Amino acid sequence: MATLTPTLALVSTDATGDSLSISVTDQLAIGANKVRLSRTYSPDDVTPGGVQVFNTTLGKSYVYVKNIHASLIIYLTAAADTAEASAWMELAAGEFAFFPWAGVVNLFANTGDNGAGIATNGLEVIIFEA
């Protein structure tokens, strides 16, 4: 099996009363299929729920997402629903996340219910087999 090494560092001199310096690293064993999916999506506010970026048939996985659109917010939901109130995650332009996904529900991406439009090639997704 291959190994994936995620690292997160949070550093600031003025976000708290004291200097902040947190760094964590992990070693994740990834499955034989390694990268299950690597592509860019164009989420919209019209398609019911937006575009499906994860299907339960993939099972437990590690998911990397990044909003590469210049201005639109991209919402991640576990149901085909563009209502912003049902979003599990909100990514502003340039924001990213790496998280474990149990694989028991699908994952969708959309630009909300406010008529924002299409985030053409706006969401980068890489899914690793857990």
C-alpha positions as CSV (number, residue, x, y, z in Angstrom):
1,M,0.0,0.0,0.0
2,A,1.0,3.6,-0.7
3,T,1.3,6.3,2.0
4,L,-0.1,9.8,1.9
5,T,1.4,12.4,4.3
6,P,-0.9,15.3,5.0
7,T,0.6,18.2,6.9
8,L,-1.2,21.3,8.3
9,A,0.5,24.3,9.8
10,L,-1.3,27.3,11.4
11,V,1.0,30.2,12.1
12,S,0.1,33.8,13.2
13,T,1.6,36.5,15.3
14,D,-1.7,38.5,15.8
15,A,-4.7,36.1,15.6
16,T,-4.6,35.4,19.3
17,G,-3.1,37.1,22.3
18,D,0.0,34.9,22.0
19,S,1.9,33.7,18.9
20,L,0.2,30.8,17.3
21,S,2.2,27.9,15.8
22,I,0.5,24.6,15.3
23,S,1.8,21.9,13.0
24,V,0.4,18.4,12.6
25,T,1.4,15.6,10.3
26,D,-0.1,12.2,9.8
27,Q,0.8,9.1,7.7
28,L,-2.2,7.7,5.9
29,A,-2.2,4.3,4.3
30,I,-4.1,4.6,1.0
31,G,-5.6,1.7,-0.8
32,A,-4.4,-0.2,-3.9
33,N,-6.4,2.1,-6.2
34,K,-4.6,5.2,-4.7
35,V,-6.1,8.1,-6.6
36,R,-9.7,7.3,-7.3
37,L,-10.5,10.6,-8.9
38,S,-8.7,13.7,-9.9
39,R,-10.7,16.3,-11.9
40,T,-12.1,19.8,-12.1
41,Y,-15.8,20.5,-11.8
42,S,-18.0,23.4,-12.8
43,P,-20.6,23.7,-10.0
44,D,-23.7,25.7,-10.7
45,D,-26.9,27.0,-9.0
46,V,-29.4,25.4,-11.4
47,T,-28.7,21.6,-11.4
48,P,-30.6,20.1,-8.4
49,G,-27.9,19.8,-5.8
50,G,-25.2,20.9,-8.2
51,V,-22.6,18.4,-9.5
52,Q,-21.9,15.1,-7.8
53,V,-18.3,14.9,-6.9
54,F,-18.3,11.8,-4.7
55,N,-20.4,8.6,-5.0
56,T,-20.9,6.1,-2.2
57,T,-19.5,3.3,-4.4
58,L,-16.1,4.8,-3.8
59,G,-16.3,3.9,-0.1
60,K,-14.1,5.5,2.7
61,S,-11.8,8.0,1.1
62,Y,-9.6,11.0,1.8
63,V,-10.9,14.1,-0.1
64,Y,-9.0,17.2,-1.2
65,V,-11.1,20.1,-2.6
66,K,-10.1,23.6,-3.7
67,N,-12.2,26.5,-5.0
68,I,-10.1,27.7,-7.9
69,H,-12.8,30.1,-9.2
70,A,-11.9,33.8,-9.1
71,S,-14.9,35.0,-7.1
72,L,-17.8,32.5,-6.6
73,I,-18.4,30.6,-3.3
74,I,-18.8,26.9,-3.7
75,Y,-20.9,24.9,-1.3
76,L,-20.5,21.2,-0.5
77,T,-23.5,19.2,0.6
78,A,-24.3,15.6,1.2
79,A,-27.7,15.8,-0.5
80,A,-28.9,17.1,-3.9
81,D,-29.9,20.4,-2.5
82,T,-28.7,23.9,-3.6
83,A,-30.1,25.6,-0.4
84,E,-27.1,27.3,1.2
85,A,-28.6,26.4,4.6
86,S,-28.0,22.7,3.9
87,A,-24.3,23.2,3.1
88,W,-21.8,21.2,5.0
89,M,-18.9,23.3,3.8
90,E,-18.5,26.7,2.2
91,L,-15.3,27.4,0.2
92,A,-14.6,31.0,-0.8
93,A,-12.3,31.7,-3.8
94,G,-8.9,30.2,-3.1
95,E,-10.0,28.2,0.0
96,F,-9.3,24.5,0.2
97,A,-9.9,21.5,2.5
98,F,-8.6,18.0,3.0
99,F,-10.8,15.6,5.0
100,P,-11.7,12.0,5.6
101,W,-15.0,11.0,4.1
102,A,-16.8,7.9,5.4
103,G,-18.3,7.2,2.0
104,V,-21.7,6.5,3.2
105,V,-23.4,9.5,1.5
106,N,-22.8,11.2,-1.8
107,L,-21.1,14.6,-1.9
108,F,-22.3,17.4,-4.2
109,A,-20.9,20.9,-5.1
110,N,-23.0,23.9,-6.1
111,T,-22.8,27.7,-6.1
112,G,-25.9,28.1,-3.8
113,D,-29.4,29.2,-4.2
114,N,-28.8,32.9,-4.8
115,G,-28.4,33.0,-8.6
116,A,-24.6,33.1,-8.5
117,G,-24.2,31.2,-11.7
118,I,-21.7,28.7,-12.9
119,A,-18.2,28.4,-11.4
120,T,-16.6,27.2,-14.7
121,N,-13.8,24.9,-13.9
122,G,-14.1,26.2,-10.3
123,L,-13.6,23.2,-8.1
124,E,-10.6,21.0,-8.1
125,V,-11.2,17.5,-6.5
126,I,-8.8,14.7,-5.7
127,I,-10.1,11.5,-4.0
128,F,-7.7,9.0,-2.5
129,E,-8.8,5.5,-1.5
130,A,-8.6,4.9,2.3
